[in-house]
Amino acid sequence: MAKIKVEDLEKIREKVRETMVLREGGPYKAKVIMHMGTCGIASGARKIMSALLKEIEAKNIKDVIVTTSGCAGLCSREPMVTVELLGKAPVKYVDLTEEKIRKIFNEHILGGNIVSEYALAIGSERTS
């Protein structure tokens, strides 16, 4: 696996910034949090995020926000995303591949149906 360069991270950041403009443009129907801690990046999160962004771009979706976070504390289950649909409990998906994220995008993000075979948890770990 090739080493990640600062330029690569800058490209990822710019792609994410482009999608985050949606937040300022009004309501959105979904937010996808790509866990991009060191463990996530090392396990292929960059490829997963690229595949997701390609799906969004190909379908000209304007009401989905893609953002990043650090490690979620489940390093052995990376790459991982959390999907939040408006009015629904967040869903944490683990052990992702490009094929899996495409299925999650089409079935859960666009269709509203949780892809249970890839889901680790439904709901928030917050207590309040």
Buried (B, 14 or more C-beta within 10 A) or exposed (E): EEEEEEEEEEEBEEBBEEBEEBEEEEEBBBBBBBBBBEBBBBBBBBBBBBBBBBBBEEEEBEBBBBBBBEBBEBBEBBBBBBBBBEEBEBBBBBEBBBEBBBBBBBBBBBEEEBBEEBBBBEEEEEEE
